[in-house]
Amino acid sequence: MLENIIDSIWFFLPAAVANMTPVLVKWVPFLNYPISRKYLGDHKTYRGFFFGILIAMFIAWTQHGDIYLGFLLGFGALSGDSVKSFFKRRMNIRPGKSWYVFDQIDWILGASLFATLYVEIEWIMFLSILVVFSILHVIANAIRVSLKL
């Protein structure tokens, strides 16, 4: 079981970092344009997508020598988050306000879906990813809030 957890963290690390990257690069003026104010809000920017995918590709390349997997994990994580944001806007939930469960799994589902276009993810690994990264996401958000990021 511990081996499954470690394997899941190692495999999914590019997606997790891609999901955190937009918050960490807010100070960068490059590509600081909303993707769609109407559908996603002001806070989903081309900058976040660009740097999130770039860092995911770099991490996957250093781990596995596989940039394509990094692209799929990064793009999938950020796309999953954007799909959730679309539905949050339709329900008049403001950006940054928690939408419990969906905030934890949106990026995981998106990254998993896109990654399966390239690699097979066994069910035990998927379940491990879902549980471990949902818990880590809650912890990371608590740290983000306490640091006022």
C-alpha positions in Angstrom: 0.0 0.0 0.0 2.8 2.4 0.9 4.4 1.6 -2.4 1.2 2.6 -4.2 1.0 5.9 -2.4 4.7 6.7 -3.2 4.2 5.7 -6.9 1.1 7.8 -7.1 2.8 10.9 -5.6 5.8 10.5 -7.9 3.6 10.0 -11.0 1.2 12.8 -10.3 3.7 15.4 -9.0 3.8 17.3 -12.3 0.0 17.8 -12.2 0.1 18.8 -8.6 2.8 21.4 -9.1 1.0 22.7 -12.3 -2.1 23.2 -10.2 -0.2 25.3 -7.7 1.9 27.3 -10.1 -0.7 30.0 -11.2 -0.9 31.2 -7.6 2.9 31.3 -7.3 3.5 33.3 -10.5 0.9 36.1 -10.0 3.7 38.6 -9.8 4.9 37.8 -13.4 3.4 40.3 -15.9 3.9 38.0 -18.9 0.6 36.8 -20.4 -1.4 38.3 -17.6 -4.7 38.2 -19.5 -7.9 36.4 -18.5 -8.8 33.4 -20.7 -12.5 34.3 -20.4 -13.9 36.9 -18.0 -17.4 35.9 -18.9 -17.1 32.1 -18.4 -14.1 31.6 -16.1 -13.7 35.0 -14.3 -10.7 37.3 -14.3 -8.4 35.1 -12.3 -7.9 32.3 -14.9 -5.1 33.7 -17.0 -3.0 32.6 -19.9 0.0 33.2 -17.6 -1.3 30.5 -15.2 -1.8 28.0 -18.0 1.5 28.8 -19.6 3.7 28.5 -16.5 1.7 25.6 -15.0 2.1 23.5 -18.2 5.7 24.6 -18.5 6.6 23.5 -15.0 4.7 20.2 -15.4 6.7 19.5 -18.5 10.0 20.3 -16.8 9.2 18.0 -13.8 8.0 15.1 -16.0 11.2 15.5 -18.1 13.4 15.4 -15.0 11.5 12.4 -13.6 10.9 10.3 -16.7 12.5 12.1 -19.6 8.9 12.6 -21.0 7.8 16.1 -21.8 4.6 14.9 -23.5 3.3 13.3 -20.3 4.1 16.5 -18.4 2.1 18.5 -20.9 -0.9 16.2 -20.6 -0.8 16.2 -16.8 -0.3 20.0 -16.6 -2.9 20.9 -19.3 -5.3 18.3 -17.8 -4.9 19.7 -14.2 -5.5 23.3 -15.3 -8.3 22.4 -17.7 -10.1 20.4 -14.9 -9.8 23.4 -12.6 -11.1 25.7 -15.4 -14.1 23.5 -16.0 -14.9 23.6 -12.3 -14.5 27.4 -12.4 -17.0 27.6 -15.3 -19.6 25.8 -13.2 -18.8 27.9 -10.1 -19.5 31.1 -12.1 -22.8 29.7 -13.3 -23.7 29.0 -9.7 -22.6 32.5 -8.6 -19.8 31.2 -6.4 -17.2 33.9 -6.3 -13.5 33.1 -7.1 -11.5 31.9 -4.1 -14.7 30.8 -2.2 -14.5 27.1 -1.5 -16.7 24.6 -3.3 -15.9 21.6 -1.2 -15.1 18.3 -2.9 -15.0 19.9 -6.4 -12.1 22.2 -5.4 -10.2 19.1 -4.3 -10.9 16.7 -7.2 -11.3 19.0 -10.3 -7.6 19.1 -11.3 -7.1 15.4 -10.3 -9.9 14.3 -12.7 -8.7 16.6 -15.5 -5.1 15.5 -15.2 -6.0 11.8 -15.0 -8.3 12.1 -18.0 -5.7 13.7 -20.2 -2.9 11.4 -19.0 -4.9 8.3 -20.0 -4.6 9.5 -23.6 -0.9 8.5 -23.3 -0.5 6.1 -20.4 -2.6 3.6 -18.6 -3.5 4.5 -15.1 -4.6 1.4 -13.1 -7.6 1.8 -10.8 -5.6 1.2 -7.6 -3.2 4.1 -8.7 -6.1 6.3 -9.6 -7.8 5.7 -6.2 -4.5 6.3 -4.5 -4.0 9.6 -6.4 -7.6 10.7 -5.6 -7.3 10.1 -1.9 -3.7 11.3 -1.3 -3.9 14.4 -3.4 -7.3 15.4 -2.1 -5.9 15.3 1.4 -2.7 17.1 0.3 -4.8 19.7 -1.6 -6.7 20.6 1.6 -3.4 20.9 3.5 -1.8 23.1 0.7 -4.8 25.4 0.7 -4.6 25.8 4.5 -1.0 26.8 4.1 -1.9 29.2 1.1 -4.5 30.9 3.2 -2.3 31.3 6.2 0.4 32.8 4.0 -2.2 35.0 2.3 -1.2 33.9 -1.2 
